[in-house]
């Protein structure tokens, strides 16, 4: 199926942590036309970066068929990691340029699989700057934190 035939879904994701590490939450807003779906969850002991990654993974995995996904994140860590750094990490046996193990390698590997099912376009948005989709994802991530307190 060509990208022109795929359904377009706009995804807004965010992660939150109360302490870092500490109770964490993730949130995602999926939008297709006038339809919206909100997702959130949490973990008792996590980090902000793990929650940012989890939000994108859960959003992409919630889609029941391949789509043209426009993923909006305020995490440069997620965006640069999946579009740039992951290639070197894989080539270096999941080690950084300093020969240290890649942090959150388990989630990076999951994200790589999740991304392969879709045509993903990445969009970085400034967090806490009034971007409606990002603000809703932030609110959902905070609900995720509260769900595990």
TAJOKA-V630765 format. One record per residue. N is the residue number from 1. RES is the residue in three letters. PSI is psi as a letter, one per 40 degrees, with the letter a starting at -180 (none if undefined). D_CENTER is the distance of its C-alpha to the mean C-alpha in whole Angstrom. Layout:
{{N:RES:PSI:D_CENTER} {N:RES:PSI:D_CENTER}}
//
This chain:
{{1:UNK:h:24} {2:UNK:i:24} {3:UNK:d:21} {4:UNK:d:24} {5:UNK:e:24} {6:UNK:i:21} {7:UNK:h:19} {8:UNK:h:17} {9:UNK:h:14} {10:UNK:h:13} {11:UNK:h:9} {12:UNK:h:8} {13:UNK:i:6} {14:UNK:i:7} {15:UNK:i:8} {16:UNK:i:12} {17:UNK:h:14} {18:UNK:g:18} {19:UNK:i:19} {20:UNK:g:18} {21:UNK:i:18} {22:UNK:a:19} {23:UNK:h:17} {24:UNK:i:14} {25:UNK:i:12} {26:UNK:i:8} {27:UNK:i:9} {28:UNK:h:8} {29:UNK:h:11} {30:UNK:h:12} {31:UNK:h:15} {32:UNK:h:18} {33:UNK:b:21} {34:UNK:e:22} {35:UNK:i:20} {36:UNK:i:17} {37:UNK:h:15} {38:UNK:h:14} {39:UNK:i:12} {40:UNK:i:12} {41:UNK:i:13} {42:UNK:i:14} {43:UNK:h:15} {44:UNK:d:18} {45:UNK:h:18} {46:UNK:a:15} {47:UNK:i:13} {48:UNK:d:11} {49:UNK:d:9} {50:UNK:d:9} {51:UNK:d:8} {52:UNK:d:5} {53:UNK:d:4} {54:UNK:d:6} {55:UNK:d:4} {56:UNK:d:2} {57:UNK:d:5} {58:UNK:d:7} {59:UNK:d:7} {60:UNK:d:8} {61:UNK:e:11} {62:UNK:e:12} {63:UNK:h:14} {64:UNK:e:17} {65:UNK:i:18} {66:UNK:h:17} {67:UNK:i:16} {68:UNK:g:15} {69:UNK:h:12} {70:UNK:h:12} {71:UNK:h:8} {72:UNK:h:9} {73:UNK:i:7} {74:UNK:e:9} {75:UNK:h:8} {76:UNK:d:11} {77:UNK:d:10} {78:UNK:d:7} {79:UNK:d:9} {80:UNK:d:12} {81:UNK:d:11} {82:UNK:d:10} {83:UNK:d:13} {84:UNK:c:15} {85:UNK:d:16} {86:UNK:d:15} {87:UNK:d:18} {88:UNK:d:20} {89:UNK:d:19} {90:UNK:d:19} {91:UNK:d:23} {92:UNK:e:24} {93:UNK:f:23} {94:UNK:f:20} {95:UNK:i:21} {96:UNK:i:21} {97:UNK:d:24} {98:UNK:e:25} {99:UNK:e:25} {100:UNK:i:23} {101:UNK:i:21} {102:UNK:h:17} {103:UNK:i:15} {104:UNK:f:13} {105:UNK:d:14} {106:UNK:d:14} {107:UNK:d:10} {108:UNK:d:10} {109:UNK:d:13} {110:UNK:d:11} {111:UNK:d:8} {112:UNK:d:11} {113:UNK:d:13} {114:UNK:d:10} {115:UNK:d:10} {116:UNK:d:14} {117:UNK:e:15} {118:UNK:i:14} {119:UNK:h:15} {120:UNK:h:12} {121:UNK:h:12} {122:UNK:h:10} {123:UNK:h:11} {124:UNK:h:11} {125:UNK:i:13} {126:UNK:h:15} {127:UNK:i:14} {128:UNK:f:17} {129:UNK:e:19} {130:UNK:e:19} {131:UNK:h:17} {132:UNK:d:17} {133:UNK:d:14} {134:UNK:d:12} {135:UNK:d:15} {136:UNK:d:14} {137:UNK:d:11} {138:UNK:d:12} {139:UNK:d:15} {140:UNK:d:13} {141:UNK:d:11} {142:UNK:d:15} {143:UNK:d:16} {144:UNK:d:14} {145:UNK:d:16} {146:UNK:d:19} {147:UNK:e:19} {148:UNK:e:19} {149:UNK:none:22}}
//
